[in-house]
Amino acid sequence: MKMKQIKELISQMTLEEKASICSGADFWHTEKLERLGIPATMVSDGPHGLRKQDEGADHLGINDSIKAVCFPAGCGSAASFNRELLTEMGETLGNECQAEGVSVILGPAVNIKRSPLCGRNFEYYSEDPYLASQIAGALIKGIQSKNVGTSIKHFLANNQENRRMSVSAEVDERTLREIYLAAFETAIKEQKPWTVMCSYNRINGVYAAENKKYLTDILRGEWGFDGYVVSDWGAVNDRVADLKAGLDLEMPSSNGMNDALIVEAVKNGTLDEKVVDEAVEHILNIVYRFEENRDKTAVFDRDKDHEKARKVAEESIVLLKNDDILPLCESQKVAFIGKYAQKPRYQGGGSSHINSHKVTSAMEAAADNANITYAQGYVDNKNEVDEVLLAEALEAAKNADVAVVFAGLPDVFESEAYDRKHMHMPDCQNLLIEKVAEVQPNVVVVLHNGSPVEMPWLPKVKGVLEAYLGGQAVGGAEYDILFGKVNPSAKLPETFPIQLEDNPSYLNFPGEGDTVEYREGIFVGYRYYDKKKMNVLFPFGHGLSYTEFAYSNLKLSAESIKDTDELTVFVDVTNTGTREGKEVVQLYVSDKESFVIRPVKELKGFEKVFLMPGETKTVTFTLNKRSFAYYNTQIHDWHVESGSFTIMIGKSSRDIVVTADVEVHSTVELPVFYTTDTPLGDVIKNEKVADMIRGLFANNVLDSQNAATEASSEAITAEMMEAQMRDMPLRGVLSFAGDLGIDMNKLQELVDQMNRMNQ
Ligand code: BGC
């Protein structure tokens, strides 16, 4: 429906009717208005499958929803580093929504993995905002291509579950822009999600739902968002304040309570009715976008979609370690050990919980392989060693050529609504792996977890596969990777630290009471570990393959560019091994010298390429101003510092294979304002005003200081003297420079003149 018609409809509504549209009819439906023929539409979770609930609605996954297909959770799908795959997954989900009459699927969830402990990390994509936004954008593109909306969530700075409904994330402006907003920004600007879900928490003291700066100024004003903003379920605190800030739709229904407050506020003049009109317009725009583009032919073919989930799982499993053990041969005697071989943990708890129509375990996938034996090894809902199960497992391991231990985190260890307390796997599982390694030299561990774990047993095993929470088809994908039918191609979308204490948020997670300070600033994930030159268990971007890739011919389209220009980067990648495979080519940008505190390098591009043995392909990247910029809080905008940057092409953030430098020239001069407190060095740096200062007194200062120095100590060199002077405020010169014939008033006049000259 055209905007004009929507406005026309709104003009026919009573205030009460408009207020009613601003909140849900129940848990999952928008409000209808029969008098004007306005239909209700349904929304459902999300994000990695359809959780359509009809009866017994709740939002934490307690009651069953319809049978559906569970794809790998965000932790896994992000590891694919594959935009096309995510778009295909989105198309499938969009089609399922059309078949089930769901107008908006509540996802993707792009919150940054600030700490490995966040209970919801399994749903989130990455510690890196570029990767998170690219993956989210690709999924949105696919879903919305089927005329079904998405709800990118949870906007903003919802990086922990602890006190998520009241905690205030205290984050500085630059960090918000470079890390937390950036995870949303590109996906929103480029893929235009139909809706955005605002989070429960506060940001610098103000509830997300009441935060006009983010919900309106940045989201609509800067990023051009034109859909509706929906509250996270129950995130509304002050309905009228929320509406004014830009929160259009309250979910779930407040049973008329908040609608009445809206009506009252308009009547008593504290709320402009135009604000209500705008919210209704945003909501109806999306309601009709769905209603008028229904695909009544869509069919939810669960078996077909199961195969698609398997395809995504194949690219979501990261080969972390391989000491010549994988792939296995079907002629080898292999013991599958651990409950997750038979009953995989493949999804997390809470609102994203899918009622899977079927689940394939690795044991089921191995049904035709007579050389596989199974032993349960542990009980996953108790952290206790079961001696009988342990003995059986050791027996199976001894009698095999290889033992594959399927381990990970039990449901109770990670879920929506609470955070983890530590980064350990259950002791009984760690012990099982250690014991198996004592009786069997060939051990592979397959992990099922939504977030990093410590691996005390790592040196004792030959192979590790990180299967993440790989969705309902995970067992088939695991089997195919273990036996080399599929070549692993996933990469870690996050760093695995050696221990929790190494993580940059460690000292400030989850904060004190209702406040959490993001004191590590922009140094999240690899940005921190790199800067501190710390050893990690597995770095961001790491993931092995059964083949080898070589990189050559890195070329840049220019040696020198302006920050308004684009730079094209070309690099050749060759499959030098004997198997076909996919490689994720990663591009990082590093500012070689900078006055601003910056990470060592940042991911600014990635491409996944398929290569046959011996094949070479040229991979191309386009970089722009944002690829080189940091967020400058003086001008409240992105800024590039002129100078030399290194373009790094790597197999991971710690395995950079080729580099090239480019000069980037800023077209923006930062405003400079001098005061009598400005250090001398800062003045001398600016050629426009430096001569004034030099001419007037800089030399006298240096001369008189030099004379004093010669007399007192030969140890103070001219270099030291210059360094000492650099930080001296202009006013200091009056005290130290003897009689220059100028006083404070004269100095102030000079400073004013400098400011005029600099304009
Ligand atoms: C979650 C959202 C979810 C909503 C509806 C909330 O508790 O935070 O991610 O979409 O419930 O189930």
Boltz pocket constraint, residues with backbone or C-beta under 6 A from the ligand:
constraints:
  - pocket:
      binder: B
      contacts: [[A, 45], [A, 46], [A, 58], [A, 59], [A, 60], [A, 106], [A, 153], [A, 232], [A, 233], [A, 351]]
      max_distance: 6.0
